[in-house]
């Protein structure tokens, strides 16, 4: 489950927690028409925090997988 998404400089920080374990976090960047312009996997940082640094600007969609 995603608990928080925030910008930290150019990076997107995601706090994701599950009752078992979060295995991956996928980040998508959408343009104004809703098309995916970038997609990638976040890198796990300290604790429940993950990080992704996009190269494109747009709406951020985040999905956690267990």
N, C-alpha and C positions, 0 to 999 in steps of 0.2 A: 504494500500500500504506500502511495506517495503521501508524505506528510508535509513537505515544503519544497518549493522551487524558488530559487532566487538567483539574481545576477551577482557575480563577484568579479568586477572588472569585465574582461571579455568572456569569462567562463560562466557556465550555467551550473549551479550547485543544486543537487537534489538530495533530499533526505527521504530515504525509502526503508521501510521496515515491514517484516512479515512475521507471523507466528513461528515459522520454521527458519527460513533464510531467503534473502533476495539474491538470486543468482546473476541477474543482469538488469540493466536499465537502458532502455532505448530512447533516444531523443530524436524528434523530427522537427524540422523548421519548415513552416508553410508560408507561401507568398500570399498576397492579398486575395487571390482567387481560390485559396485553399489547396493549392497544389504543393506537393512535397518538393522542396528545393534542396534539402539536405537531410540525411539520416545517418545516425551513427550510435555506437555503444558508449555509454558512460564508463568512466574508470572509477573503481571503488577507491575511496580515500579512507580517512579515519572513521571508524565506527559505522554508522548508518549513512554516511555521506558519500555521494557519488559526484563526479564532475565530468562535464563535456564542454569543449571549447569549439563553438561553431565558426564557420567561415562565412556564413550567410546571415542576413537579417530577416526577421519575420516572426510569426506567431510560433510559440514553443509548445510542443506536445510531448509529454513524457509518459512512458509506460514501464512499470517494474514487472519483472518475471521471477517466479520462484521455481 
